[in-house]
Amino acid sequence: MAIGPAATRNGDSGDSVARYVDEILDCYEELAGFKELKPCSKVDKIFERLVGLCSQCPGEETVSMILSDPRIVAITPRLRELCSEGEYQLETQWAEKICRCKTHEEAKEMLLAFPYHSNYIDLVRMELNALASVKPNFAPRTFAMIGSGPLPLTPLCISDELKSQNYGCITCHNVDLNAQAMEHSINMCRALGRAAGTMCFHCADASSDDVDLRTFDVVYLAALVGGCSSHKQSILANMIKRMSPGTLVVLRSAHSLRRLLYPVVEVTEDMAAIGLKVLLVVHPYHHVINSVVIAVVVEIPCAFRT
């Protein structure tokens, strides 16, 4: 049953809401029924169906009714966990494929074959343009990616995009608390022939004092870091203690039905309380799934300093 945006343009009918809810619940039940979420035709098909459904943007009233349905409220935390696990398994499989390549060129071709590679390119371009819009003539050189995962596509895309603009040497520091993910990403970058000095790796919890973020121009927080808005806010509060004023922060979020896939970055007064000033929020309505919040670190209130 296909549900498109046109289904709700002429009124937020209860029938439309019910169809969305039924589809989402059906996807959830199928995903929850798998013993594991390693990529295969059945798992891939359900995730594609779910992402396709959540990528649609019906009216705000319809979205509100769907997300507030008690059955949807009950499954949302677990659904996000399933999406996170599925994404991790997919990235791990492709990192392993790239690592098995015998030459750098073969590895590069394999990376280009990753199903969502072009989406990452478009997302990173959107983010870099957003950064340029809030700070013209800014030429960032050092990036930190918190939650880089087994397939560090964001740092790779940042490096490639800025290299194409003759930015010179770009350093991307990858941070993830999953040791296996770190091992995969290190081996994958070696397979790609990435220079050791441009891609650095640190296996650590971003909330710990081991992760010093004071020297970076831009710090990214991946969409899947923090299972809910409050957890994400807590991680941010700890990270900002170890950043310098003026550092730009890129927070990946979600809007509309995409909130079922990723936790939301809540833009509230609490941001200012922990030392962040929000500069820009971008909500895409096309194939790029994640929203983007651009913020800058300001003077950190005394109550939040270490």
Number of C-alpha atoms within 10 A of each C-alpha: 6 10 15 16 12 12 16 20 12 8 12 17 13 13 11 18 22 15 15 22 18 15 18 22 18 14 21 22 13 13 21 14 10 11 7 13 21 18 18 9 8 12 16 15 12 16 21 12 15 22 18 16 20 20 24 19 19 22 17 13 13 23 17 14 16 24 18 12 13 10 14 19 12 11 15 21 16 14 22 20 15 19 21 18 16 20 18 18 17 20 23 21 17 21 27 16 15 27 22 15 17 10 13 17 13 14 23 16 13 18 20 11 12 15 10 12 15 15 13 17 19 14 22 20 16 17 21 16 13 20 23 14 13 15 12 10 8 11 13 17 16 16 24 24 22 24 25 27 27 27 25 24 19 21 23 18 19 21 21 14 16 18 13 10 8 9 13 12 12 18 21 24 20 25 24 21 17 16 14 14 22 24 15 23 26 22 17 25 23 17 21 20 14 14 11 12 11 15 22 15 18 18 18 19 16 24 17 12 14 12 17 15 21 16 14 21 19 22 26 20 23 18 23 25 22 20 17 17 16 14 14 20 19 13 18 22 21 18 22 26 23 20 24 19 16 16 20 27 27 23 23 25 26 23 24 21 22 22 20 24 26 29 25 25 24 16 13 9 11 12 18 16 14 25 24 25 19 18 16 15 16 17 15 15 14 9 14 18 25 24 25 23 23 21 24 21 21 18 16 19 12 9 8 13 13 8
